[in-house]
């Protein structure tokens, strides 16, 4: 009911007004909702931070808590933020600070925490027990704040100033994601890989009309801090298109032998924000409720040195793969993540797709770089003005001193200097404050040098501000530098296959049904190091994959092999290893529209060592033998039956400093081809190389000149229609990726066969400035690609074998076979 005031109430009790309760409640609720939405729960799309996070980073930067300084108590940081900037309690400030420091919450942590900042299963220690300072990436978010790059606004009581938004040298919202619940809306954004996001941002900067599909070639999906596997990309595509979607995440597991006749499931990576204790608890509950069978024990072997290792023992007589399917269905080993990209844009909450998120960020960075350049231009012009005035004074220093000495006071001296030497007021005041030590001849030289430097810098800044192209290029360079400094390799594996379907109780009690049929397929290895599985019709083995009108626009094939989904294949690496794998977990694409970009990176899929890469994928069949060629000119053939059934096998014993450059099945009637860095090509019959055992080191393939190495080794099948030889020459003194060089394409028939262990014949004549072949390839239907997989033009076929090459328009990173 409305309140009322009686006539007998004393006048000094204050004025009482009648208020409609419904109107008051509506107004108060709207104010509360506005405060939660705009000041607490939702991030700004420009820097990806909520107000409390922004205030923490700004205050820590203002306190000088840089990465090269010592840690300070978290309680001190919380107190400074609460006292100066944040009008709320200390608990939410500390909670936000803790999350900014947790490597399992953020893909790129922004605070370097010292002490117990919690885990996925336990909370952090109290702020009086922990210490903090800014992490290096936080400097990239707060840099240049003193150069008028963003607007500042008053704090809650008007005593201090705080930035409305941080400059943000990288797209923090996409990289670290966020979560928040406001009134009537919520946000939930997944973390991504910094290098991939920056690549997409630069592409959009260069191509403003780029589509979401084009951007997904750079950002194929989220990259979660905990790693794991993302299964199915349809929901991600929806989220990138319209801002809403969902995807399934799975733990990364392997089935290993734990002892004699004992098998276990070893978990090394978990879904995002899922801790091992929660997994153990759910397993125990499912076993107790008799929903889960076959579990012998669960042991958590996680430690700081080896990371997560959760070992699930399997009872004798149970199929580990069938138990794993039950674990995916009944426990958080498979979890769902719902994407809801809600953020503030120009003060209004909006749901944004990938393209819109990048566009808002890029507009912000263009504004930051423009304002920073304007600020620097103004400061340099001011400094140039003072330097020019000082040079005038030094030239006539005796007269300047005389004017000053004969003046009654500083004001008269300033006015007389302005009148006698035609100086401005700032120049005259600067001269009056001049120290006598600046009057030396050396100081004059320094001032003249500074004047020339300032003029050059001013011209560069004016050119930058006057050109939209240069401004975008500057933003791209800074983004690239941030990615190079703070970026890390992708942790989360992306798979196109769907999640494991729920099984009936009858099916669960039966033998394992692995869902995916053992069907014909073809596995491709691309020039950018990706592997993909193409599904074929049962009668398609050996047939074509993509009709000419449907060929992929990017990337080239280095190796391909026919197989079945559950069959075994071998990946030969540059370190001389053969890693046995099954195509079942590779991303699958339809056989009539192969897209190599949809594949997964081979080095991540096979867990290769640093500097090791896959050179070929080979079938593990009795015939033909597998041929391997090395950089030192060694060749070897080994029959697959000589290889053990181990997962990781040494296929050739390499000498120190040697590496495998090529591998392929080699029938006796095929020809082996070596191409060396000094442009020598040798072809000889594969039958002249007798098969050897697995531990053998091979035999001489090509005779090399001292200091030279093999740049290509391959097999030309006897049934090949019209093989060609592609050679690319350049200078070894040029920086990698800067010299396109010259290329030549000639018929393979131009090169006469020679005996094994000879020197071969010349394949290209070097021009002035060229001293080596940087790349070579032999095969049918060549396709040249850049480092990102984009196609590059090659000269026409038909050049003589020892002719010189033709200049290329762009750098070629690899040559392979076109799909078709």
GUROMAR-285996 format. One record per residue (C-alpha): z, y, x negated; residue number from 1. Coordinates in steps of 0.001 Angstrom, whole numbers. Layout:
N
> Z/Y/X/NUM
...
***
This chain:
820
> 0/0/0/1
> -543/3610/-1148/2
> 2441/5170/-2796/3
> 4034/8249/-1157/4
> 6443/10976/-2076/5
> 9462/11880/105/6
> 10364/15489/764/7
> 13882/14915/-573/8
> 12730/13744/-4004/9
> 13759/16153/-6790/10
> 10888/18274/-8092/11
> 11664/17403/-11739/12
> 10822/13711/-11108/13
> 7121/14577/-11554/14
> 4123/14605/-9291/15
> 3343/11452/-7295/16
> -193/10926/-6030/17
> -1452/8560/-3389/18
> -3880/6072/-4980/19
> -6025/3398/-3360/20
> -4992/124/-5034/21
> -8473/-1425/-4797/22
> -10085/1615/-6421/23
> -7463/1671/-9175/24
> -7876/-2060/-9857/25
> -11660/-1738/-9988/26
> -11548/1153/-12426/27
> -8927/-473/-14645/28
> -10811/-3756/-14736/29
> -14064/-2027/-15659/30
> -12329/-192/-18493/31
> -10824/-3471/-19718/32
> -14160/-5281/-19472/33
> -15917/-2469/-21303/34
> -13319/-2564/-24070/35
> -13590/-6333/-24508/36
> -17389/-6363/-24488/37
> -18047/-3408/-26750/38
> -14951/-3261/-28947/39
> -13776/-6829/-29411/40
> -15843/-9880/-28432/41
> -19530/-9232/-29082/42
> -21167/-8606/-32475/43
> -23609/-5834/-33252/44
> -27100/-7267/-33717/45
> -27645/-5069/-36783/46
> -24878/-6258/-39113/47
> -23754/-9320/-37128/48
> -20099/-8240/-37130/49
> -17508/-7636/-34448/50
> -15479/-4425/-34786/51
> -12431/-6160/-36281/52
> -14576/-7950/-38890/53
> -16375/-4730/-39772/54
> -13071/-2894/-40145/55
> -11659/-5617/-42399/56
> -14642/-5555/-44764/57
> -14792/-1743/-44814/58
> -11067/-1362/-45468/59
> -11109/-3991/-48240/60
> -14058/-2200/-49850/61
> -12179/1102/-49531/62
> -9132/-536/-51189/63
> -11318/-1615/-54111/64
> -10801/-5348/-53545/65
> -14018/-6269/-55307/66
> -14839/-9778/-56603/67
> -14064/-8670/-60187/68
> -10563/-7455/-59225/69
> -7452/-9482/-58535/70
> -6485/-10903/-55155/71
> -3933/-9049/-53026/72
> -1699/-10399/-50297/73
> -3441/-10863/-46985/74
> -498/-9172/-45277/75
> -1302/-5976/-47167/76
> -4921/-6065/-45993/77
> -3839/-6756/-42410/78
> -1380/-3856/-42563/79
> -3969/-1405/-43901/80
> -6525/-2405/-41255/81
> -3989/-2270/-38423/82
> -2480/1033/-39541/83
> -5733/2896/-40144/84
> -8537/1366/-38083/85
> -7710/-1414/-35603/86
> -5710/-534/-32475/87
> -4455/-4092/-31894/88
> -1888/-6487/-33322/89
> -1772/-8164/-36703/90
> -2442/-11710/-35417/91
> -6088/-11165/-34350/92
> -6774/-9241/-37567/93
> -5504/-12111/-39696/94
> -7376/-14686/-37587/95
> -10620/-12758/-38192/96
> -9874/-12419/-41914/97
> -9237/-16158/-42208/98
> -12525/-17059/-40521/99
> -14436/-14753/-42875/100
> -13009/-16771/-45790/101
> -13550/-20318/-44476/102
> -16574/-22052/-46062/103
> -16686/-24563/-43199/104
> -16947/-21774/-40602/105
> -19428/-19410/-42280/106
> -22611/-20409/-44074/107
> -22060/-17512/-46517/108
> -18311/-16656/-46642/109
> -17606/-12946/-46958/110
> -13993/-13087/-48198/111
> -12697/-14911/-51251/112
> -9414/-16428/-50122/113
> -6665/-17685/-52419/114
> -4148/-20059/-50902/115
> -4085/-22120/-47732/116
> -6730/-20692/-45429/117
> -6681/-23758/-43215/118
> -9014/-26682/-42651/119
> -10905/-28167/-39725/120
> -7718/-29958/-38663/121
> -4965/-27527/-39706/122
> -4329/-23810/-39387/123
> -3841/-21363/-42267/124
> -594/-20323/-43893/125
> 1084/-17071/-42889/126
> -484/-13866/-44288/127
> 2473/-13331/-46607/128
> 1573/-16582/-48410/129
> -2182/-16068/-48841/130
> -4251/-13624/-50891/131
> -7734/-12232/-50449/132
> -10497/-10118/-51931/133
> -14129/-9515/-51063/134
> -16638/-12257/-51865/135
> -19858/-11182/-53652/136
> -22020/-11370/-50470/137
> -19669/-8877/-48778/138
> -20718/-6275/-51340/139
> -24276/-6613/-50042/140
> -23021/-5805/-46531/141
> -21002/-2737/-47578/142
> -23139/-1280/-50384/143
> -24362/2347/-50305/144
> -21856/3430/-47644/145
> -21272/6606/-49679/146
> -24966/7579/-49406/147
> -25102/8488/-45708/148
> -26911/5265/-44770/149
> -25037/4822/-41460/150
> -23118/7025/-39052/151
> -19326/7238/-39271/152
> -17083/7510/-36200/153
> -13376/8414/-35810/154
> -10752/5707/-35730/155
> -8506/5154/-32706/156
> -6365/8255/-33355/157
> -8964/10469/-35031/158
> -7224/10578/-38433/159
> -9710/8432/-40350/160
> -13443/7699/-40312/161
> -15040/4266/-40083/162
> -18683/3121/-40153/163
> -20327/2505/-36809/164
> -22239/-351/-38453/165
> -22490/-1716/-41998/166
> -25723/-1391/-44046/167
> -26038/-5215/-44232/168
> -28450/-6120/-47042/169
> -29152/-9517/-45420/170
> -29352/-10692/-41749/171
> -25692/-11652/-41412/172
> -25807/-12461/-37688/173
> -28386/-15214/-38139/174
> -26973/-16425/-41460/175
> -23325/-16789/-40438/176
> -23594/-17026/-36666/177
> -20739/-15983/-34388/178
> -18767/-16923/-31320/179
> -16975/-14784/-28760/180
> -15909/-14701/-25134/181
> -16106/-11399/-23277/182
> -15721/-10583/-19584/183
> -18533/-12189/-17642/184
> -20489/-13126/-20784/185
> -20113/-15044/-24046/186
> -21939/-15494/-27314/187
> -22364/-18593/-29454/188
> -24769/-18395/-32392/189
> -25439/-21054/-35021/190
> -25474/-20358/-38784/191
> -28782/-20483/-40681/192
> -29986/-20701/-44258/193
> -30123/-17307/-45967/194
> -33289/-18073/-47943/195
> -35140/-19267/-44822/196
> -34001/-16313/-42699/197
> -35049/-13825/-45361/198
> -38436/-15532/-45608/199
> -38921/-15123/-41849/200
> -37750/-11500/-41972/201
> -40210/-10616/-44731/202
> -43011/-12377/-42854/203
> -42214/-10380/-39707/204
> -42030/-7223/-41796/205
> -45526/-7873/-43144/206
> -46867/-9171/-39817/207
> -45209/-7272/-36929/208
> -47157/-9320/-34350/209
> -45968/-12676/-35733/210
> -45059/-15225/-33061/211
> -41910/-17291/-32776/212
> -43868/-20399/-33799/213
> -44963/-18676/-37010/214
> -41394/-17605/-37761/215
> -40201/-21178/-37235/216
> -42344/-22225/-40177/217
> -39789/-20299/-42242/218
> -36706/-21019/-40094/219
> -37194/-24552/-38736/220
> -33631/-24744/-37419/221
> -29957/-23929/-38034/222
> -28331/-24774/-41356/223
> -24700/-25636/-40695/224
> -21971/-25128/-43339/225
> -20823/-28731/-42953/226
> -24318/-30172/-43394/227
> -24934/-33110/-41108/228
> -28113/-33908/-39194/229
> -29696/-32020/-36309/230
> -31508/-34423/-33991/231
> -34263/-33059/-31774/232
> -35764/-29583/-32111/233
> -36804/-28856/-28513/234
> -33566/-27057/-27662/235
> -33817/-25026/-30874/236
> -37338/-23934/-29965/237
> -36056/-22779/-26569/238
> -33234/-20819/-28196/239
> -35595/-19171/-30674/240
> -37951/-18242/-27844/241
> -35529/-16885/-25212/242
> -32054/-16870/-26781/243
> -30603/-19920/-24995/244
> -30773/-23603/-25876/245
> -28825/-26520/-27278/246
> -29162/-29203/-29913/247
> -27431/-32385/-30997/248
> -25722/-32700/-34375/249
> -24826/-35964/-36040/250
> -22687/-36903/-38962/251
> -24479/-37991/-42120/252
> -23572/-41646/-42570/253
> -24613/-44629/-44626/254
> -23956/-48328/-44164/255
> -22544/-49675/-47427/256
> -21035/-52858/-48754/257
> -17271/-52476/-49161/258
> -16766/-55851/-50803/259
> -17773/-59503/-50520/260
> -19074/-60110/-46992/261
> -17592/-56796/-45827/262
> -19610/-53859/-44544/263
> -18535/-50336/-43663/264
> -19873/-47076/-42306/265
> -19297/-44240/-44777/266
> -19299/-40710/-43335/267
> -19964/-37920/-45861/268
> -20845/-34993/-43565/269
> -19612/-34188/-40065/270
> -20988/-32059/-37220/271
> -20184/-28343/-37257/272
> -16439/-27550/-36864/273
> -15480/-31224/-36414/274
> -12650/-32455/-38666/275
> -12017/-36020/-39889/276
> -8656/-36276/-38115/277
> -10344/-35642/-34788/278
> -12834/-38423/-35526/279
> -10025/-40840/-36447/280
> -8096/-39950/-33288/281
> -11118/-40515/-31037/282
> -11880/-43858/-32724/283
> -8290/-45015/-32195/284
> -8376/-43950/-28540/285
> -11674/-45766/-27941/286
> -10420/-48947/-29647/287
> -7158/-48844/-27699/288
> -9047/-48415/-24433/289
> -11286/-51369/-25437/290
> -14392/-49166/-25169/291
> -15210/-49620/-28857/292
> -15445/-52997/-30581/293
> -16057/-54139/-34120/294
> -13827/-51621/-35930/295
> -11563/-53172/-38548/296
> -9971/-50003/-39972/297
> -10572/-46314/-40668/298
> -9688/-44778/-44046/299
> -9890/-41107/-44950/300
> -10717/-40855/-48676/301
> -11479/-37119/-48599/302
> -10390/-35140/-51656/303
> -11225/-31869/-53410/304
> -13324/-33507/-56117/305
> -15543/-35807/-54029/306
> -15525/-33965/-50691/307
> -15515/-35675/-47311/308
> -15510/-39484/-47338/309
> -14479/-41280/-44165/310
> -14804/-45077/-44426/311
> -15015/-47064/-41163/312
> -14608/-50802/-41808/313
> -16680/-53214/-39676/314
> -15319/-56591/-38584/315
> -17119/-59710/-39742/316
> -19832/-60799/-37344/317
> -20556/-57335/-35948/318
> -23792/-55445/-36568/319
> -22948/-52183/-38322/320
> -25938/-50383/-36791/321
> -24868/-51387/-33261/322
> -21309/-50194/-33944/323
> -22667/-46913/-35266/324
> -24544/-46366/-31998/325
> -21282/-46831/-30113/326
> -19566/-44363/-32435/327
> -22266/-41781/-31766/328
> -21781/-42269/-28037/329
> -17968/-42349/-27889/330
> -16808/-40048/-30703/331
> -17687/-36572/-32057/332
> -19823/-38181/-34780/333
> -22521/-36881/-32453/334
> -21784/-33487/-30952/335
> -23637/-30837/-28988/336
> -24015/-27155/-29879/337
> -25061/-24672/-27190/338
> -26840/-21546/-28418/339
> -26317/-18296/-26499/340
> -27622/-15404/-28570/341
> -25832/-12462/-26931/342
> -25324/-9375/-29115/343
> -25099/-5603/-28790/344
> -28367/-3713/-29162/345
> -28090/80/-28963/346
> -24693/-404/-27350/347
> -25947/-2795/-24656/348
> -25395/-6578/-24553/349
> -28706/-8451/-24697/350
> -29821/-12068/-25044/351
> -32152/-12261/-28037/352
> -34597/-14797/-29421/353
> -35334/-15301/-33105/354
> -38067/-12670/-33226/355
> -35943/-10046/-31439/356
> -32936/-10710/-33699/357
> -35063/-10224/-36796/358
> -36765/-7151/-35338/359
> -33451/-5392/-34571/360
> -32186/-6169/-38070/361
> -35378/-4984/-39770/362
> -35360/-1726/-37812/363
> -31792/-1227/-39029/364
> -32702/-1898/-42652/365
> -35689/431/-42473/366
> -33331/3106/-41177/367
> -30789/2385/-43940/368
> -33376/2546/-46723/369
> -34894/5726/-45254/370
> -31537/7506/-44995/371
> -30500/6320/-48447/372
> -33747/7578/-49946/373
> -33371/10930/-48169/374
> -29822/11254/-49462/375
> -30834/10401/-53035/376
> -33790/12776/-52843/377
> -31536/15651/-51761/378
> -28993/14914/-54528/379
> -31668/14681/-57198/380
> -33244/17931/-56054/381
> -29840/19595/-56236/382
> -29291/18220/-59725/383
> -32777/19269/-60863/384
> -32074/22777/-59609/385
> -28900/22957/-61709/386
> -30545/21444/-64788/387
> -33418/23948/-64636/388
> -30915/26806/-64394/389
> -28955/25429/-67348/390
> -32122/25194/-69436/391
> -32809/28864/-68693/392
> -29315/29728/-69879/393
> -29586/27692/-73092/394
> -32859/29394/-74041/395
> -31204/32853/-73830/396
> -27642/31740/-74496/397
> -26727/34811/-76549/398
> -27739/37155/-73742/399
> -25916/34925/-71206/400
> -22716/35166/-73253/401
> -23153/38936/-73561/402
> -23552/39305/-69793/403
> -20444/37228/-69148/404
> -18333/39044/-71777/405
> -19247/42500/-70452/406
> -18434/41592/-66854/407
> -15138/42644/-65311/408
> -14542/39395/-63412/409
> -16183/36089/-62444/410
> -17773/37508/-59296/411
> -19455/40314/-61249/412
> -20579/37807/-63931/413
> -22140/35585/-61277/414
> -24003/38466/-59642/415
> -25260/39841/-62980/416
> -26468/36368/-64082/417
> -28361/35982/-60819/418
> -29928/39407/-61259/419
> -30778/39261/-64981/420
> -32097/35677/-65165/421
> -33327/35287/-61584/422
> -30910/32424/-60875/423
> -29625/31092/-57580/424
> -25940/31203/-56728/425
> -25331/27463/-57446/426
> -27112/27822/-60809/427
> -25053/30865/-61771/428
> -21772/29203/-60796/429
> -22732/26068/-62743/430
> -23467/28142/-65866/431
> -20110/29932/-65576/432
> -18366/26520/-65525/433
> -20385/25335/-68517/434
> -18457/23882/-71472/435
> -19316/25209/-74901/436
> -20057/21700/-76182/437
> -23170/21640/-73988/438
> -24751/24464/-76023/439
> -25933/22236/-78896/440
> -29572/21531/-79662/441
> -29071/17872/-78771/442
> -27788/18866/-75312/443
> -30978/20831/-74712/444
> -33061/17738/-75554/445
> -30905/15695/-73192/446
> -31359/18241/-70414/447
> -35124/18329/-70859/448
> -35231/14523/-70756/449
> -33045/14542/-67644/450
> -35301/17148/-66016/451
> -38412/15046/-66617/452
> -36666/11927/-65352/453
> -35480/13697/-62221/454
> -38981/14977/-61482/455
> -40368/11444/-61787/456
> -37653/9998/-59541/457
> -38124/12769/-56977/458
> -41860/12082/-56878/459
> -41201/8362/-56374/460
> -38719/9005/-53563/461
> -41071/11430/-51842/462
> -43883/8893/-52114/463
> -41595/6195/-50696/464
> -40511/8349/-47762/465
> -44096/9379/-47071/466
> -45461/5845/-46834/467
> -44534/3252/-44214/468
> -46126/549/-46380/469
> -44005/1410/-49420/470
> -40883/1620/-47276/471
> -41471/-1868/-45870/472
> -42202/-3185/-49352/473
> -38882/-1767/-50595/474
> -37002/-3446/-47742/475
> -38791/-6728/-48527/476
> -37848/-6495/-52228/477
> -34203/-5912/-51406/478
> -34163/-8809/-48946/479
> -35766/-11049/-51551/480
> -33155/-10011/-54117/481
> -30313/-10784/-51689/482
> -31767/-14229/-50963/483
> -32164/-14961/-54666/484
> -28613/-13807/-55437/485
> -26689/-15338/-52544/486
> -29000/-18022/-51153/487
> -28276/-21740/-51484/488
> -30341/-24847/-50657/489
> -30405/-26168/-47095/490
> -27517/-28466/-46216/491
> -28446/-29690/-42734/492
> -31209/-32253/-42318/493
> -33577/-31672/-39391/494
> -34999/-34645/-37505/495
> -37452/-34504/-34615/496
> -36291/-37738/-33030/497
> -34130/-37700/-29901/498
> -30436/-38633/-29821/499
> -29225/-42170/-29285/500
> -29337/-42970/-25584/501
> -26217/-44188/-23817/502
> -26271/-47988/-23555/503
> -25081/-50193/-20771/504
> -21993/-52369/-21295/505
> -24176/-55454/-21254/506
> -26461/-54048/-23931/507
> -23489/-52993/-26039/508
> -22166/-56546/-26084/509
> -25522/-57942/-27158/510
> -27143/-57748/-30554/511
> -28109/-54282/-31759/512
> -31121/-52711/-30097/513
> -32182/-49902/-32450/514
> -34198/-48154/-29725/515
> -37236/-47228/-31870/516
> -39937/-49913/-31851/517
> -41351/-51269/-35121/518
> -44755/-49667/-34496/519
> -47642/-48767/-36822/520
> -47327/-45398/-38533/521
> -48567/-43456/-41512/522
> -46240/-41588/-43881/523
> -47453/-38400/-45563/524
> -46111/-36601/-48646/525
> -47260/-32973/-48712/526
> -47896/-30682/-51666/527
> -44806/-28651/-50696/528
> -42632/-31757/-50994/529
> -42228/-32651/-47314/530
> -42451/-36106/-45749/531
> -43475/-36804/-42172/532
> -44238/-39918/-40109/533
> -47335/-39976/-37896/534
> -47273/-42385/-34960/535
> -50449/-44480/-34623/536
> -51916/-46729/-31999/537
> -51467/-50452/-32746/538
> -55112/-50741/-33896/539
> -55157/-47462/-35855/540
> -54045/-48730/-39284/541
> -56691/-47662/-41733/542
> -58331/-45331/-39229/543
> -58492/-41558/-39084/544
> -55486/-39438/-38202/545
> -56674/-36034/-37085/546
> -60098/-35238/-35667/547
> -61852/-32447/-37603/548
> -61194/-29956/-34804/549
> -57454/-30597/-34913/550
> -56780/-30485/-38640/551
> -53604/-28799/-39879/552
> -54056/-25227/-41032/553
> -51532/-25405/-43861/554
> -50457/-27673/-46706/555
> -52240/-30603/-48301/556
> -51517/-34319/-48702/557
> -50431/-35574/-52117/558
> -49884/-39126/-50948/559
> -50141/-41160/-47743/560
> -49510/-44806/-46908/561
> -49829/-47034/-43840/562
> -46622/-48764/-42762/563
> -44535/-49730/-39758/564
> -41600/-47712/-38472/565
> -38977/-50155/-39754/566
> -40842/-51365/-42796/567
> -39923/-50576/-46380/568
> -41733/-48046/-48554/569
> -41145/-46784/-52060/570
> -40897/-43172/-53239/571
> -41787/-42825/-56931/572
> -40014/-39871/-58558/573
> -40716/-37838/-61670/574
> -37672/-39474/-63313/575
> -39332/-42916/-63196/576
> -37326/-44168/-60249/577
> -38583/-45994/-57153/578
> -36359/-45310/-54157/579
> -36702/-47759/-51307/580
> -36581/-46189/-47821/581
> -37625/-46832/-44249/582
> -39749/-44329/-42278/583
> -37557/-44735/-39191/584
> -35514/-41560/-39798/585
> -38404/-39358/-40897/586
> -39520/-36600/-38500/587
> -42157/-38069/-36205/588
> -45353/-36319/-35098/589
> -48189/-37556/-32885/590
> -51024/-39175/-34784/591
> -53598/-36857/-33194/592
> -51964/-33594/-34376/593
> -50276/-34046/-37725/594
> -48356/-30953/-38883/595
> -47011/-31403/-42402/596
> -44683/-28400/-41971/597
> -42739/-30449/-39415/598
> -41662/-32857/-42152/599
> -38342/-32961/-43965/600
> -37928/-32098/-47629/601
> -38232/-35285/-49651/602
> -35665/-34272/-52275/603
> -33020/-33740/-49582/604
> -34001/-36804/-47555/605
> -33746/-39067/-50614/606
> -30861/-37190/-52311/607
> -32726/-36632/-55583/608
> -31171/-35220/-58726/609
> -31647/-31704/-60051/610
> -35210/-31123/-61267/611
> -36401/-34465/-59856/612
> -39160/-34636/-57261/613
> -41271/-37267/-55473/614
> -44749/-37719/-56957/615
> -46030/-40393/-54563/616
> -45195/-42720/-51685/617
> -46335/-46329/-52234/618
> -46350/-49542/-50178/619
> -44096/-52394/-51323/620
> -46605/-55204/-50895/621
> -47612/-58052/-53186/622
> -51043/-56582/-53909/623
> -52297/-54303/-55300/624
> -50031/-53394/-58191/625
> -48465/-49926/-58418/626
> -49791/-47761/-61253/627
> -47667/-45061/-62893/628
> -48855/-42365/-65336/629
> -46621/-40093/-67430/630
> -46888/-36663/-69054/631
> -47007/-38263/-72523/632
> -50077/-40329/-71596/633
> -48353/-43646/-70880/634
> -49694/-45877/-68096/635
> -48117/-48888/-66445/636
> -48879/-51272/-63602/637
> -46111/-53194/-61882/638
> -46355/-55653/-58985/639
> -44013/-54970/-56069/640
> -42720/-58546/-56173/641
> -41267/-57736/-59613/642
> -39042/-55106/-57992/643
> -35590/-56060/-56729/644
> -34359/-55289/-53231/645
> -32037/-52592/-54524/646
> -32188/-49123/-52987/647
> -32775/-47401/-56347/648
> -34955/-49087/-59001/649
> -36177/-47967/-62422/650
> -39940/-48598/-62254/651
> -40722/-47508/-65837/652
> -38610/-47008/-68951/653
> -39412/-43411/-69922/654
> -39116/-42058/-73433/655
> -36998/-38964/-74084/656
> -38666/-35871/-72658/657
> -41254/-37832/-70683/658
> -41743/-37742/-66912/659
> -43939/-39382/-64286/660
> -46827/-37170/-63126/661
> -48558/-39560/-60721/662
> -48398/-42965/-59053/663
> -50550/-44942/-56616/664
> -51596/-48511/-55716/665
> -54216/-49637/-58256/666
> -56507/-52626/-57474/667
> -58290/-54177/-60442/668
> -61666/-52731/-59361/669
> -60315/-49169/-59073/670
> -60405/-46579/-61848/671
> -57487/-44785/-63453/672
> -57928/-41106/-64279/673
> -55972/-38959/-66741/674
> -56501/-35202/-67184/675
> -54735/-33475/-70074/676
> -53686/-29855/-70569/677
> -56422/-29347/-73195/678
> -59068/-30139/-70529/679
> -59815/-33748/-71463/680
> -60576/-36250/-68662/681
> -60392/-40006/-69237/682
> -61433/-42648/-66693/683
> -61158/-46385/-67222/684
> -60846/-49563/-65180/685
> -57426/-50338/-63723/686
> -57998/-54012/-64565/687
> -57684/-53165/-68270/688
> -53968/-52466/-67727/689
> -52147/-55749/-67255/690
> -49126/-55681/-64889/691
> -45746/-55574/-66622/692
> -42153/-56205/-65639/693
> -39899/-53590/-64100/694
> -38040/-52762/-67330/695
> -41175/-52342/-69487/696
> -42143/-48954/-70892/697
> -45894/-49215/-70231/698
> -48799/-48881/-72662/699
> -51031/-46127/-74045/700
> -53220/-44606/-71351/701
> -54822/-41537/-72962/702
> -54719/-40326/-76560/703
> -53276/-36802/-76591/704
> -53608/-34050/-79149/705
> -50208/-33008/-80565/706
> -48535/-30458/-78297/707
> -50640/-31380/-75231/708
> -49559/-33244/-72097/709
> -50989/-34899/-68990/710
> -51368/-32621/-65962/711
> -52839/-35236/-63594/712
> -52835/-38995/-63179/713
> -54412/-40759/-60234/714
> -56462/-43664/-58935/715
> -60040/-43452/-57685/716
> -60813/-46309/-55332/717
> -64080/-48161/-55818/718
> -64933/-47468/-52159/719
> -64479/-43692/-52504/720
> -67503/-41894/-51079/721
> -67876/-38747/-53176/722
> -64818/-38008/-55331/723
> -64669/-34649/-57093/724
> -62714/-33229/-60028/725
> -60807/-29964/-59552/726
> -59586/-28187/-62692/727
> -57763/-24847/-62946/728
> -57402/-23079/-66294/729
> -55106/-20239/-67300/730
> -52865/-18847/-69999/731
> -49589/-20489/-70951/732
> -48299/-17049/-71959/733
> -48527/-15678/-68405/734
> -45490/-15731/-66139/735
> -45646/-18583/-63594/736
> -47204/-17479/-60331/737
> -48769/-14288/-61739/738
> -52105/-15481/-63185/739
> -54526/-17021/-60679/740
> -56791/-18258/-63478/741
> -60227/-19838/-63013/742
> -61216/-23023/-61203/743
> -64109/-25472/-61242/744
> -65080/-28293/-58866/745
> -67432/-30939/-60249/746
> -68610/-34397/-59197/747
> -66588/-37301/-60568/748
> -69834/-39051/-61476/749
> -70419/-36371/-64137/750
> -67694/-37939/-66296/751
> -68622/-41134/-68171/752
> -66021/-43921/-68279/753
> -64281/-44604/-71595/754
> -61916/-47219/-72894/755
> -58182/-47063/-72382/756
> -56173/-45187/-75050/757
> -59121/-42956/-76008/758
> -59389/-39179/-75770/759
> -61771/-38771/-72844/760
> -64396/-36008/-72385/761
> -64125/-32266/-71864/762
> -63571/-31260/-68245/763
> -63700/-27449/-68475/764
> -64652/-24838/-71053/765
> -61933/-22209/-71559/766
> -62732/-18525/-71256/767
> -61184/-15783/-73377/768
> -57443/-15640/-72707/769
> -57303/-19225/-71392/770
> -55665/-21917/-73462/771
> -54745/-24769/-71092/772
> -55346/-26468/-67780/773
> -52512/-25521/-65444/774
> -53603/-27902/-62686/775
> -56039/-30754/-62116/776
> -56821/-33175/-59315/777
> -59321/-35974/-58592/778
> -60159/-37324/-55137/779
> -61979/-36812/-51830/780
> -61899/-33680/-49642/781
> -59834/-31367/-51863/782
> -57573/-28740/-50350/783
> -55913/-26093/-52521/784
> -52663/-24501/-51341/785
> -50242/-21800/-52439/786
> -46528/-22381/-53029/787
> -45801/-21834/-49323/788
> -48474/-24295/-48207/789
> -51067/-21721/-47166/790
> -54626/-22729/-48012/791
> -56533/-21191/-50931/792
> -60303/-21121/-51416/793
> -61911/-23256/-54138/794
> -65303/-22700/-55781/795
> -68204/-24764/-54392/796
> -68747/-28318/-55663/797
> -71486/-29038/-58166/798
> -70400/-27379/-61420/799
> -71244/-29154/-64679/800
> -68394/-31079/-66193/801
> -67971/-28855/-69300/802
> -68735/-25519/-67597/803
> -66286/-22628/-67367/804
> -64375/-21889/-64191/805
> -64789/-19149/-61604/806
> -62024/-16536/-61012/807
> -59656/-17320/-58139/808
> -58496/-14871/-55466/809
> -54917/-16159/-55445/810
> -52535/-18442/-57313/811
> -52950/-22136/-56474/812
> -49735/-24148/-56622/813
> -51137/-27590/-55774/814
> -54290/-29469/-54793/815
> -54307/-32432/-52460/816
> -56319/-34106/-49748/817
> -57058/-32506/-46407/818
> -55802/-34451/-43391/819
> -58655/-36155/-41642/820
***
